[in-house]
Amino acid sequence: MKILLLGNYQPDVIKSMDIFAQMLETDLTELGHQVQIIRPKTLFGKLPLSPNLFSKWFGYIDKLFFFPAQLRIALSWADVVHICDHGNAIYTKYLHNIPHVVTCHDLLPIRSGLGEFPEHRTGWTGKQLQQMILKGLNQAQKVACVSEQTKSDVLRLSSLTENAVSVIAMGLNYPYIPMQNRESQQYLKALEIPGDSQFILHVGANHWYKNRLGVLAIFEHLTQQLKQPEFHLVMVGKPMTDDMRQFIETHNLSQKVIELVEIDHESLRALYSTATALIFPSFYEGFGWPIIEAQACGCPVFTSNRPPMNDVGGEAAIYIEPHELQAAAKTIINHLPVLETIRSKGFVNSQRFKAKTMINQYIALYHQAIAEKHVNKSIESRVWGINI
């Protein structure tokens, strides 16, 4: 097949979506398919502008006005188009005559725009954008959701039928396996993790639903109850927000919280392989990649007792309530003596999420989309008396 992957506008720097698109390109190519990634070219968006608000609006010019012409040219080559991030579903209106699939990772921004999260308000322009995305999603031929929770939201909020919506769980995006202690210690030294220290790990961005302030609060309760001077919290992801830094200063955690920004896969594998546990108390998620990454490296996982986290973690994770910070800390402390028994369960659970399984499911969905379009064209030709 000739598969056209529609990727994200690079100045938006949505790392997880870039990883997903690259993962599809690599694995599909290895299976013998012809694959191209197309994304809006950075034209106006690369102009040196200040403040950043102007760059954002000029980025919309690149995405909404210039990219459609670029896309139309590329469509003549493809057998099927895969929009890798549902945030680009605004382009489905150009795909009516070509087989296509949209991966929906979560509808959290759309739900926020609809007022479903009182704790997080979306501005007027954000609401308009999310309505455009939802309208585009409604026109999609096939939508693959990364979890049952996301599928439930799609069927609830869109006009799509059950036949158009399926679940294809995310696969591991890197060969995460346990790293030998000698090698991992070298990585930890390079990352300036104090030698012979224990640490809790968190991996995530600064989106409100990631609950990173909650991570800090849970850790603060841990330090009060454990009273172990060499116990640290390592936070991997985007640079901390001002609120997070203020919390650390107020609670005298500066010597205990270690910030690591945008590290590579092998450094992350070393952290997963040596951490006491991963703490992942998100309020909401589309899937939750760090859960299975950690489990694949033998790292016990504490995560939220709500979907999709408890679906992804299965019987191999320990569940907490993300709002109940002190209780979460107590749950972690109570399970510290039995973490070894959880590691093997995590290995087994992570095997449910192989990249090969995900890719094969997408290939099957591509074939379904192509077959459906062929049937529809045959019906149209008979109605109009046209031979195809």
C-alpha positions as CSV (number, residue, x, y, z in Angstrom):
1,M,0.0,0.0,0.0
2,K,0.9,3.6,-0.5
3,I,0.2,5.2,2.9
4,L,0.2,8.9,3.5
5,L,0.7,9.9,7.1
6,L,-0.5,13.3,8.1
7,G,1.7,14.6,10.8
8,N,1.7,17.6,13.1
9,Y,2.9,21.1,12.3
10,Q,6.4,21.0,13.8
11,P,6.4,24.5,15.5
12,D,3.6,23.1,17.7
13,V,6.2,20.7,19.3
14,I,3.7,18.0,20.2
15,K,6.4,15.4,21.0
16,S,4.2,12.4,21.6
17,M,2.4,12.9,18.3
18,D,5.7,13.2,16.4
19,I,6.9,9.9,18.1
20,F,3.6,8.2,17.0
21,A,3.9,9.3,13.4
22,Q,7.6,8.3,13.2
23,M,6.7,4.9,14.8
24,L,4.1,4.3,12.1
25,E,6.4,5.3,9.3
26,T,9.3,3.1,10.5
27,D,7.2,0.0,11.2
28,L,5.0,0.2,8.1
29,T,8.1,0.7,5.9
30,E,9.7,-2.4,7.4
31,L,6.7,-4.4,6.4
32,G,7.1,-3.4,2.8
33,H,4.6,-0.5,2.5
34,Q,5.4,2.8,0.8
35,V,5.0,5.5,3.4
36,Q,5.3,9.3,3.3
37,I,4.7,11.8,6.1
38,I,3.2,15.1,5.1
39,R,2.8,18.0,7.5
40,P,2.1,21.7,7.1
41,K,5.2,23.6,5.9
42,T,6.5,26.2,8.3
43,L,6.3,29.4,6.3
44,F,4.7,32.3,8.2
45,G,5.1,30.4,11.5
46,K,8.9,30.7,11.4
47,L,8.9,34.5,11.2
48,P,10.8,36.1,14.2
49,L,7.8,37.5,16.0
50,S,7.1,38.7,19.5
51,P,5.0,38.1,21.4
52,N,4.4,34.4,20.8
53,L,0.7,35.0,20.2
54,F,1.5,36.4,16.8
55,S,3.5,33.2,15.9
56,K,0.5,31.1,16.9
57,W,-1.8,33.0,14.6
58,F,0.7,33.0,11.8
59,G,0.9,29.2,12.3
60,Y,-2.8,29.0,11.7
61,I,-2.2,30.7,8.3
62,D,0.3,27.9,7.4
63,K,-2.1,25.2,8.6
64,L,-5.4,26.5,7.4
65,F,-4.6,28.4,4.2
66,F,-1.4,27.0,2.7
67,F,-1.5,23.3,3.7
68,P,-4.7,22.3,1.9
69,A,-3.1,22.9,-1.5
70,Q,0.0,20.9,-0.4
71,L,-2.3,18.1,0.7
72,R,-4.3,17.9,-2.5
73,I,-1.1,17.4,-4.5
74,A,0.0,14.6,-2.2
75,L,-3.4,12.8,-2.3
76,S,-2.9,11.6,-5.9
77,W,-0.1,9.4,-4.8
78,A,-1.8,7.7,-1.8
79,D,-4.0,4.5,-1.5
80,V,-5.0,5.6,2.0
81,V,-4.4,8.6,4.3
82,H,-3.8,8.3,8.0
83,I,-4.3,11.4,10.1
84,C,-2.1,10.6,13.0
85,D,-3.5,13.1,15.5
86,H,-7.2,13.8,15.6
87,G,-6.3,17.5,16.2
88,N,-5.8,17.6,12.4
89,A,-9.3,16.2,11.7
90,I,-10.0,19.6,10.2
91,Y,-8.5,18.2,7.0
92,T,-11.0,15.3,6.6
93,K,-13.2,17.6,4.4
94,Y,-10.5,17.2,1.7
95,L,-10.6,13.4,2.0
96,H,-14.1,12.5,1.0
97,N,-13.0,10.6,-2.1
98,I,-10.0,8.8,-0.6
99,P,-9.8,6.1,2.0
100,H,-8.7,7.5,5.3
101,V,-8.3,6.8,9.0
102,V,-8.0,9.2,12.0
103,T,-6.3,8.2,15.2
104,C,-8.1,9.8,18.2
105,H,-5.9,10.0,21.2
106,D,-8.4,11.8,23.5
107,L,-11.2,14.4,23.4
108,L,-10.0,16.3,26.5
109,P,-9.7,19.7,24.7
110,I,-13.1,19.2,23.0
111,R,-14.6,18.2,26.4
112,S,-13.0,21.3,28.0
113,G,-14.4,23.5,25.2
114,L,-17.9,22.1,25.9
115,G,-17.5,23.0,29.6
116,E,-17.2,19.5,31.0
117,F,-14.2,20.5,33.2
118,P,-15.1,23.3,35.6
119,E,-11.6,23.3,36.9
120,H,-10.2,24.2,33.4
121,R,-11.8,26.9,31.2
122,T,-11.2,27.2,27.5
123,G,-11.2,30.6,25.8
124,W,-13.4,31.7,22.9
125,T,-10.9,31.0,20.2
126,G,-10.0,27.6,21.7
127,K,-13.7,26.7,21.7
128,Q,-14.0,27.6,18.0
129,L,-10.9,25.5,17.1
130,Q,-12.3,22.5,19.0
131,Q,-15.6,22.8,17.3
132,M,-13.8,22.7,13.9
133,I,-11.9,19.6,15.0
134,L,-15.1,17.9,16.2
135,K,-16.8,18.8,12.9
136,G,-13.9,17.3,11.0
137,L,-14.0,14.2,13.2
138,N,-17.7,13.8,12.3
139,Q,-16.7,13.6,8.6
140,A,-14.0,10.9,9.2
141,Q,-14.4,7.6,7.4
142,K,-12.7,5.5,10.1
143,V,-11.6,6.6,13.6
144,A,-9.2,4.5,15.7
145,C,-9.3,5.3,19.4
146,V,-6.4,4.5,21.6
147,S,-8.5,3.3,24.5
148,E,-12.1,2.3,25.3
149,Q,-12.5,5.5,27.3
150,T,-11.6,7.6,24.3
151,K,-14.0,5.5,22.1
152,S,-16.8,6.1,24.7
153,D,-16.2,9.9,24.5
154,V,-16.1,9.8,20.6
155,L,-19.4,8.0,20.4
156,R,-20.9,10.3,23.0
157,L,-19.8,13.6,21.5
158,S,-19.7,12.9,17.8
159,S,-22.2,11.8,15.2
160,L,-20.1,8.8,14.2
161,T,-21.6,5.4,14.2
162,E,-20.2,2.3,16.0
163,N,-19.2,0.9,12.6
164,A,-16.9,3.9,12.0
165,V,-15.1,3.8,15.4
166,S,-12.7,1.1,16.7
167,V,-10.1,0.8,19.4
168,I,-6.4,0.2,18.6
169,A,-4.4,0.5,21.8
170,M,-1.0,2.2,21.6
171,G,2.1,0.0,21.3
172,L,5.4,0.6,23.0
173,N,7.2,3.3,21.0
174,Y,10.7,2.1,21.9
175,P,12.3,-1.2,23.0
176,Y,11.9,-0.5,26.7
177,I,13.5,-3.4,28.6
178,P,15.3,-3.5,31.9
179,M,18.7,-2.0,31.8
180,Q,21.6,-3.7,33.6
181,N,22.5,-1.9,36.9
182,R,26.1,-1.1,35.9
183,E,24.9,0.6,32.7
184,S,22.0,2.4,34.3
185,Q,24.2,3.8,37.0
186,Q,26.3,5.5,34.3
187,Y,23.2,7.2,32.9
188,L,22.1,8.3,36.4
189,K,25.5,9.8,37.1
190,A,25.3,11.8,33.8
191,L,21.8,12.9,34.8
192,E,23.2,14.0,38.2
193,I,21.0,11.7,40.2
194,P,22.6,11.3,43.7
195,G,24.4,8.0,44.0
196,D,22.8,5.3,46.1
197,S,19.6,7.2,46.5
198,Q,16.1,6.0,46.0
199,F,13.6,7.9,43.9
200,I,10.0,8.0,42.8
201,L,9.7,8.9,39.1
202,H,7.1,10.9,37.2
203,V,7.0,11.3,33.4
204,G,4.6,13.8,31.8
205,A,4.0,17.2,30.3
206,N,2.4,20.3,32.0
207,H,-1.2,19.8,30.8
208,W,-3.6,20.5,33.7
209,Y,-4.9,17.0,33.7
210,K,-1.4,15.5,34.3
211,N,-1.7,16.7,37.9
212,R,2.0,17.5,38.4
213,L,1.2,19.7,41.4
214,G,-0.5,16.7,42.8
215,V,2.6,14.6,42.2
216,L,4.6,17.2,44.3
217,A,2.0,17.2,47.0
218,I,2.0,13.4,47.2
219,F,5.8,13.4,47.4
220,E,5.7,16.0,50.1
221,H,3.4,13.7,52.2
222,L,5.8,10.9,51.5
223,T,8.8,12.8,52.8
224,Q,7.0,13.7,56.0
225,Q,6.0,10.1,56.7
226,L,9.2,8.2,55.4
227,K,11.8,10.6,56.9
228,Q,14.4,9.2,54.6
229,P,16.9,12.0,53.6
230,E,18.1,10.1,50.5
231,F,14.6,9.7,49.0
232,H,14.0,11.9,45.9
233,L,11.4,12.7,43.3
234,V,12.6,12.8,39.6
235,M,10.2,14.7,37.3
236,V,10.8,14.1,33.6
237,G,9.1,16.1,30.9
238,K,8.6,19.8,30.2
239,P,10.2,22.5,32.3
240,M,8.3,23.0,35.6
241,T,5.7,25.8,35.8
242,D,6.0,28.7,38.2
243,D,3.3,27.2,40.5
244,M,5.4,24.0,40.7
245,R,8.5,25.9,41.5
246,Q,6.7,27.9,44.2
247,F,5.4,24.7,45.8
248,I,8.9,23.2,45.9
249,E,10.2,26.4,47.5
250,T,7.4,26.7,50.0
251,H,7.7,23.1,51.2
252,N,11.5,23.0,51.3
253,L,11.8,20.3,48.6
254,S,14.6,21.9,46.5
255,Q,17.1,19.3,47.6
256,K,14.8,16.4,47.0
257,V,13.1,17.2,43.6
258,I,15.1,16.7,40.5
259,E,13.9,18.2,37.2
260,L,14.9,16.5,33.9
261,V,13.8,18.2,30.7
262,E,13.3,16.3,27.4
263,I,15.7,13.4,28.0
264,D,16.4,10.7,25.4
265,H,14.9,7.2,25.4
266,E,18.0,5.4,26.9
267,S,18.2,7.9,29.8
268,L,14.5,7.3,30.4
269,R,15.0,3.5,30.2
270,A,17.7,3.8,32.9
271,L,15.4,5.8,35.1
272,Y,12.5,3.3,34.7
273,S,15.0,0.5,35.4
274,T,16.2,1.9,38.7
275,A,13.3,3.9,40.1
276,T,11.5,2.7,43.2
277,A,8.3,3.2,41.3
278,L,6.5,5.4,38.8
279,I,3.8,7.7,40.1
280,F,1.3,8.7,37.5
281,P,-1.8,10.3,39.2
282,S,-3.4,11.9,36.1
283,F,-7.0,13.1,36.4
284,Y,-7.6,12.1,32.8
285,E,-5.6,10.6,29.9
286,G,-6.2,9.3,26.4
287,F,-3.9,6.3,27.0
288,G,-0.9,6.7,29.3
289,W,2.3,5.6,27.6
290,P,4.5,5.9,30.7
291,I,2.5,3.2,32.5
292,I,3.5,0.5,30.0
293,E,7.0,1.9,29.5
294,A,7.7,1.6,33.2
295,Q,6.2,-1.9,33.5
296,A,8.3,-3.1,30.5
297,C,11.4,-2.0,32.4
298,G,10.3,-3.7,35.6
299,C,9.3,-0.4,37.4
300,P,6.2,-0.7,39.6
301,V,3.4,1.7,38.8
302,F,1.1,3.8,41.0
303,T,-1.6,5.4,38.9
304,S,-5.1,6.7,39.0
305,N,-8.0,4.3,39.7
306,R,-10.0,5.6,36.7
307,P,-10.1,4.7,33.0
308,P,-8.0,4.5,30.9
309,M,-5.2,4.3,33.4
310,N,-6.7,1.3,35.2
311,D,-7.4,-0.4,31.9
312,V,-3.8,0.1,30.7
313,G,-2.2,-0.8,34.0
314,G,-4.5,-3.9,34.4
315,E,-3.9,-6.1,37.4
316,A,-0.2,-5.1,37.4
317,A,-0.5,-1.5,38.8
318,I,-1.4,-0.2,42.2
319,Y,-4.2,2.3,42.1
320,I,-4.7,5.6,43.9
321,E,-7.3,8.4,43.9
322,P,-5.5,11.5,42.3
323,H,-7.4,14.0,44.4
324,E,-6.7,12.2,47.7
325,L,-3.1,13.2,48.1
326,Q,-2.4,12.1,51.7
327,A,-4.2,8.8,51.1
328,A,-2.1,8.3,47.9
329,A,1.1,8.7,49.8
330,K,-0.1,6.2,52.5
331,T,-0.9,3.7,49.7
332,I,2.6,4.1,48.3
333,I,4.2,3.6,51.7
334,N,2.1,0.5,52.4
335,H,3.2,-1.1,49.2
336,L,6.9,-0.4,49.3
337,P,7.7,-3.7,51.0
338,V,5.9,-5.7,48.3
339,L,7.0,-3.9,45.1
340,E,9.1,-6.9,44.0
341,T,6.0,-9.0,43.7
342,I,4.5,-6.4,41.3
343,R,7.4,-6.2,38.9
344,S,6.7,-9.6,37.2
345,K,3.1,-8.7,36.7
346,G,4.1,-5.5,35.0
347,F,6.3,-7.4,32.5
348,V,3.4,-9.6,31.6
349,N,0.9,-6.7,31.3
350,S,3.2,-4.6,29.1
351,Q,3.2,-7.5,26.5
352,R,-0.4,-6.6,25.7
353,F,0.9,-3.5,24.0
354,K,3.3,-4.6,21.4
355,A,4.0,-2.2,18.5
356,K,3.6,-5.1,16.0
357,T,0.1,-5.8,17.2
358,M,-0.8,-2.1,16.9
359,I,0.6,-1.9,13.3
360,N,-1.1,-5.0,12.1
361,Q,-4.4,-3.6,13.4
362,Y,-3.9,-0.4,11.5
363,I,-3.1,-2.3,8.3
364,A,-6.3,-4.2,8.7
365,L,-8.2,-0.9,9.2
366,Y,-6.6,0.6,6.1
367,H,-7.8,-2.4,4.1
368,Q,-11.3,-1.9,5.5
369,A,-11.3,1.8,4.5
370,I,-10.1,1.0,1.0
371,A,-12.7,-1.7,0.6
372,E,-15.5,0.5,1.8
373,K,-14.6,3.3,-0.6
374,H,-14.4,0.8,-3.5
375,V,-17.9,-0.5,-2.6
376,N,-19.3,3.0,-2.4
377,K,-17.8,3.9,-5.8
378,S,-19.3,0.8,-7.3
379,I,-22.7,1.7,-5.9
380,E,-22.4,5.2,-7.3
381,S,-21.4,4.0,-10.7
382,R,-24.4,1.7,-10.9
383,V,-26.8,4.5,-9.8
384,W,-25.4,6.8,-12.4
385,G,-24.7,4.2,-15.1
386,I,-21.0,4.9,-15.1
387,N,-18.3,2.2,-15.5
388,I,-15.3,2.5,-13.2
